[in-house]
Amino acid sequence: MTINYSHVREMMVEQQIRPWEVLDIRVLDVLARLPREAFVAESHRALAYTDVELPLGHGQKMMKPVVEGRTLQALDLQPGDEVLEIGTGSGYISACLGQLAREVLSLEIQPELAERARQNLDAAKLGSNVRIEVADALNWQTQRQFDAICITGAVEAVPGQLLKLLRPGGRLFVIQGKSPVMEALLVNADGSSKSLFETDIDYLQGAAPAPQFQL
């Protein structure tokens, strides 16, 4: 069966993304244009536009489209922004960020995922302003600062070292807390934050809570 990806992409935006309060026209346009199926394993392409998480390997998953939409809207990216992404995954969010901002630096801890994401971006001709580095973001050192930071895996608490990478007026999107109820936050460079919605996603590698032992 041949899938009309253009049609199912439009249905995703109208039936999933918009009803979940994603109303930013620029974000909706990007989600309606970018070929999400190009960032999904061939065995899962029939599910590329469904309301489910999709496996990427190495214990990582691609977020649901609705969570991706809310993430992009929350960051309120401007054409001149420089963005740091934590967790490249398939490269799909990287591509979306690149369409909304001037430049994206994406850090991925798994070399195989980083290489596959680079191939996905290049094949879709969407990676000209996206640079991918293999690094553990929680132990990464740089003097550079960014207008926005997008963390694509959950954390138990907002990493203070990443907040220091924000420029004045910058903002960071993160999902924090303990499964099964986590909170999506937009954190500003001054430390203030806004609660956005509740969800439950896998932890960023190295950011999960320590196991609790009970007698």
C-alpha positions in Angstrom: 0.0 0.0 0.0 1.3 3.4 -1.0 1.0 6.1 1.7 0.2 9.6 0.8 2.6 11.2 3.2 1.5 14.7 2.3 -2.1 13.9 3.3 -1.3 12.1 6.6 1.1 15.0 7.5 -1.8 17.4 7.0 -4.0 15.2 9.1 -1.4 15.1 11.9 -1.3 18.8 12.0 -5.1 19.3 11.9 -6.2 16.4 14.1 -3.3 16.1 16.6 -1.1 19.2 16.8 -3.7 22.0 16.6 -6.1 20.5 19.1 -3.2 20.3 21.6 -3.0 24.1 21.6 -0.2 24.5 19.1 -1.3 27.6 17.2 1.9 29.3 16.2 1.7 29.6 12.4 5.4 29.2 11.8 5.5 26.0 13.8 2.5 24.6 12.1 4.0 25.4 8.7 7.2 23.6 9.5 5.4 20.5 10.8 3.2 20.5 7.7 6.2 20.7 5.4 8.9 18.6 6.8 9.0 14.9 5.9 8.8 13.2 9.3 8.8 9.8 7.6 12.4 10.5 6.4 13.6 10.5 10.0 11.9 7.2 11.0 13.2 3.7 10.4 11.8 2.1 7.3 10.0 -0.5 9.4 8.1 2.2 11.2 7.3 4.6 8.4 3.7 3.7 8.3 3.5 5.1 11.9 5.5 8.2 11.2 2.4 10.5 11.7 0.6 8.6 14.5 0.2 9.7 18.1 2.9 7.4 19.4 6.5 7.4 20.4 8.8 5.5 17.9 11.9 3.5 18.8 15.3 4.9 17.6 17.6 2.3 19.1 19.9 2.6 22.1 16.9 2.7 24.3 15.8 6.1 22.8 12.5 7.1 21.3 11.1 9.8 19.0 8.7 12.0 20.9 5.0 12.1 20.0 4.2 14.7 17.4 2.0 16.7 19.8 4.9 17.0 22.3 7.2 18.0 19.5 4.8 20.7 18.4 4.4 22.1 22.0 8.2 22.0 22.4 8.8 24.1 19.2 6.0 26.5 20.1 7.3 27.1 23.6 10.7 28.1 22.5 9.3 30.9 20.3 12.3 30.8 18.0 13.2 33.8 15.9 15.1 33.7 12.5 18.3 35.1 14.1 18.4 32.7 17.1 21.2 30.3 17.8 19.9 27.1 19.4 21.5 24.2 21.4 19.7 20.9 21.2 20.4 18.2 23.8 19.7 14.8 22.3 19.7 14.7 18.5 17.8 11.4 18.2 16.7 10.9 14.6 17.5 14.5 13.7 13.8 15.5 13.1 13.6 18.1 15.9 17.0 19.3 14.8 15.6 19.9 11.3 12.5 21.7 12.7 14.7 23.9 14.9 16.9 24.7 11.9 13.8 25.9 9.9 12.8 28.2 12.7 16.2 29.6 13.8 19.5 30.7 12.2 21.8 27.9 13.5 21.5 24.7 15.5 24.2 22.8 17.4 22.9 19.4 18.4 24.6 17.1 20.9 24.1 13.4 20.8 25.7 10.9 23.2 25.4 7.9 21.0 27.7 8.0 17.9 25.5 5.7 15.9 22.5 7.9 16.4 24.5 11.0 15.6 25.7 9.5 12.3 22.2 8.3 11.3 20.7 11.8 12.1 23.3 13.4 9.9 22.4 11.1 7.1 18.7 11.8 7.6 19.2 15.5 7.5 21.5 15.4 4.4 19.1 13.1 2.6 16.2 15.4 3.3 18.3 18.4 2.4 17.5 20.0 5.7 20.8 20.1 7.5 22.7 23.1 6.1 22.4 25.1 9.3 22.5 22.1 11.7 25.8 20.8 13.2 25.8 17.6 15.2 28.5 16.7 17.8 28.9 13.5 19.7 29.1 14.6 23.3 27.7 14.0 26.8 25.8 17.2 27.3 25.7 16.9 31.0 29.6 17.0 31.1 30.1 19.2 28.0 32.2 22.4 28.3 31.9 25.5 26.2 32.3 29.3 26.4 29.5 29.7 23.8 26.1 30.9 24.8 22.7 30.4 23.0 19.4 32.1 22.6 17.5 28.9 23.2 18.2 25.4 24.5 16.0 22.4 23.7 16.3 19.2 25.8 14.6 16.3 24.1 14.9 13.8 27.0 13.5 14.1 30.5 15.6 15.1 33.6 15.0 14.7 37.3 15.9 18.4 37.8 16.9 21.2 35.5 20.7 21.0 34.8 22.2 24.2 36.2 25.2 24.0 34.0 23.0 24.3 30.9 21.2 27.3 32.2 24.5 29.1 32.3 24.7 28.6 28.5 21.8 30.9 27.9 22.2 34.5 26.7 20.3 37.2 28.6 16.7 36.8 27.5 17.3 33.2 26.5 15.0 30.3 27.3 15.3 26.6 27.8 12.7 23.9 27.2 12.9 20.8 29.5 10.7 18.0 30.8 11.5 17.3 34.4 10.2 15.1 37.2 9.6 11.4 37.9 7.6 9.0 35.7 4.7 8.7 35.2 3.9 12.3 35.7 6.5 14.8 34.4 6.2 18.6 33.9 7.2 20.4 30.7 8.8 23.8 31.7 10.1 26.8 29.9 12.9 28.2 32.0 14.3 31.7 31.4 17.9 32.8 31.7 17.0 34.7 34.9 15.8 31.4 36.5 12.1 32.1 36.3 10.0 29.3 34.8 6.6 28.6 33.4 4.8 25.3 33.6 3.5 24.2 30.2 1.9 20.7 30.3 2.2 17.3 31.8 3.6 14.3 29.9 5.9 11.3 30.4 9.0 10.6 28.2 12.2 8.7 28.6 15.1 10.2 30.6 18.1 11.8 28.9 21.0 9.4 29.3 22.7 10.1 32.6 19.8 12.2 33.9 17.5 9.6 35.5 16.9 9.6 39.2 19.0 7.3 41.3 17.3 4.0 42.1 15.4 4.0 45.4 16.0 1.0 47.6 13.3 0.0 50.0 13.5 -2.5 52.9 
